[in-house]
Amino acid sequence: MTDKWRKTWLDDLECERYGSLLYSRAIGELPEMESSKAVAARLRSVAKPGDQILDAGCGAGHYLRSLSNNLPFEFQYTGVDATPRFIELARQAFASFSDADFEIGDINALPFADASYDLVMSNNVLLHLPSIQKPLQELCRVARRYVLVRTLVGERSFRIQDVHGSGDEFDETGEPIEFHYYNIYSKPYIEYLLANIPFVKSWQIVPDQAFDETRIAEAATEQSDAPDVTTMLGGWQLNGYILQPWSFIEVEIAR
Ligand SMILES: C[S@@+](CC[C@H](N)C(=O)[O-])C[C@H]1O[C@@H](n2cnc3c(N)ncnc32)[C@H](O)[C@@H]1O
């Protein structure tokens, strides 16, 4: 049986809707996301010519466009995602890129050897997963020097289920029939996990403040048929009723 929280990525209609939005970003038909520009700026300070970069939960590979626009040298990029349709779209979008490849894979068991990528990133993925323990271990396992994660981090942890449906949302035991996680993890919990991962030398967790509010508002109009667009409220990014404390977890690996 498909996990209730995963159906978002597997439902045909939703997959096509979200996939085509990501594809439009990947081919430059829509502007780059604020988060992909912020990620590229961070990688620029740690990347070296010829680096191998892994993007876990890459969607249609749209962050590659920001990396190409920002890194002033050649690099190799691999995108991995659990949703086959997104990998198909990514291959289509970047067919002319000889230094890019895309694979279907699960962030809980990445199909790569230990220390096989110089830089590893995973953006806007961990908040949607039922657990981040194995994914964080996996990202660090396959990294040689550096891991970058963008997710929701707060002073306290919250397990949030964005419940789908209308009127038929819960079963007789009160459990949601289908939902989408929007979890916020506490900084102490993330630090506890990182402290127990081999080869992690140091880390920093910093709020992502590198966004232009006007662009966030404009991006909401670019996906006007979406049920879950991000808007602004008092300087915070808001999705539905969920205030999003977007943060970067930057991890230095030493082998
Ligand atoms: C919100 S999207 C983020 C896409 C892109 N990184 C971005 O920031 O726009 C989450 C992505 O994670 C992928 N995903 C969900 N569960 C996954 C898993 N277990 N392993 C790998 N990818 C997963 C989804 O297919 C989707 O492409």
The ligand as a Tripos MOL2 file, in Angstrom:
@<TRIPOS>MOLECULE
LIG
   27    29     1     0     0
SMALL
NO_CHARGES

@<TRIPOS>ATOM
      1 C1          8.9470   20.1800   -2.5350 C.3       1 LIG1
      2 S1          9.7940   19.2180   -3.7320 S.3       1 LIG1
      3 C2         11.3650   20.0410   -3.7880 C.3       1 LIG1
      4 C3         11.9910   19.9810   -5.1530 C.3       1 LIG1
      5 C4         13.2400   20.8630   -5.2810 C.3       1 LIG1
      6 N1         14.3270   20.3590   -4.4810 N.3       1 LIG1
      7 C5         12.8820   22.2790   -4.9020 C.2       1 LIG1
      8 O1         13.3770   22.7680   -3.8770 O.co2     1 LIG1
      9 O2         12.1000   22.9050   -5.6290 O.co2     1 LIG1
     10 C6         10.1930   17.7240   -2.8780 C.3       1 LIG1
     11 C7         10.8500   16.7070   -3.7790 C.3       1 LIG1
     12 O3         11.2710   15.5990   -2.9930 O.3       1 LIG1
     13 C8         10.9910   14.4200   -3.7170 C.3       1 LIG1
     14 N2         10.9110   13.3130   -2.7470 N.ar      1 LIG1
     15 C9          9.9070   13.0240   -1.8860 C.ar      1 LIG1
     16 N3         10.2200   11.9520   -1.1420 N.ar      1 LIG1
     17 C10        11.4620   11.5510   -1.5500 C.ar      1 LIG1
     18 C11        12.3280   10.4970   -1.1700 C.ar      1 LIG1
     19 N4         11.9810    9.6310   -0.2140 N.pl3     1 LIG1
     20 N5         13.5260   10.3700   -1.7950 N.ar      1 LIG1
     21 C12        13.8730   11.2420   -2.7890 C.ar      1 LIG1
     22 N6         13.0850   12.2610   -3.1840 N.ar      1 LIG1
     23 C13        11.8980   12.4230   -2.5740 C.ar      1 LIG1
     24 C14         9.6930   14.7060   -4.4250 C.3       1 LIG1
     25 O4          9.4930   13.8360   -5.5070 O.3       1 LIG1
     26 C15         9.9240   16.1490   -4.8440 C.3       1 LIG1
     27 O5         10.5760   16.2310   -6.0880 O.3       1 LIG1
@<TRIPOS>BOND
     1     1     2 1
     2     2     3 1
     3     2    10 1
     4     3     4 1
     5     4     5 1
     6     5     6 1
     7     5     7 1
     8     7     8 2
     9     7     9 1
    10    10    11 1
    11    11    12 1
    12    11    26 1
    13    12    13 1
    14    13    14 1
    15    13    24 1
    16    14    15 ar
    17    14    23 ar
    18    15    16 ar
    19    16    17 ar
    20    17    18 ar
    21    17    23 ar
    22    18    19 1
    23    18    20 ar
    24    20    21 ar
    25    21    22 ar
    26    22    23 ar
    27    24    25 1
    28    24    26 1
    29    26    27 1
@<TRIPOS>SUBSTRUCTURE
     1 LIG1         1 GROUP 0 **** ****
